[in-house]
Amino acid sequence: MSSIGGVVMEIIITFGLVYTVYATAADPKKGSLGVIAPIAIGFIVGANILAAGPFSGGSMNPARSFGPAVAAGDFSQNWIYWVGPLIGGGLAGLVYGDVFIASHSPLPASLDYA
């Protein structure tokens, strides 16, 4: 797989992971989803590893790729695992924040502050 293909794959799988975390565990409209959030996050991590593992390694986390690079002493393509997840996570945050959370109307503020 080319470097650009690896970055795109990491963007896609990290986007899916961060979006799932926002949708299940961090959405102020839904509150706590209890048992569903960790199960959904675990399923998306497993699916991402199965889908991207053979192609880019399915890292989804720069720290997960930095440790093996330090142990091996080879940082030649490590930038892929920094650029892809940072862009994918940022995009997921922007999309979820601007589309779903921003459409949520907060409760009216009380005039009594005391």
LINMOWO-V761628 format. One record per backbone hydrogen bond with DSSP energy under -0.5 kcal/mol. CO is the residue of the C=O (numbers start at 1). NH is the residue of the N-H. Records with the same first field share a line. If there is no record, write none. Layout:
# LINMOWO-V761628
CO=NH ; NH
This chain:
# LINMOWO-V761628
2=6
3=7
4=8
5=9
6=10
7=11
8=12
9=13
10=14
11=15
12=16
13=17
14=18
15=19
16=20
17=21
18=22
19=23
20=24
21=25 ; 26
22=26
24=33
26=28
27=31
33=36
34=38
35=39
36=40
37=41
38=42
39=43
40=44
41=45
42=46
43=47
44=48
45=49
46=50
47=51
48=52
49=53
52=55 ; 56 ; 57 ; 58
61=64 ; 65
62=65 ; 66
63=67
64=68
65=69
66=70
67=71
68=72
69=73 ; 74
73=75
75=78
77=80
78=81
79=82 ; 83
80=84
82=86
83=87
84=88
85=89
86=90
87=91
88=92
89=93
90=94
91=95
92=96
93=97
94=98
95=99 ; 100
96=100 ; 101
97=102
101=104
103=105
104=106
111=113
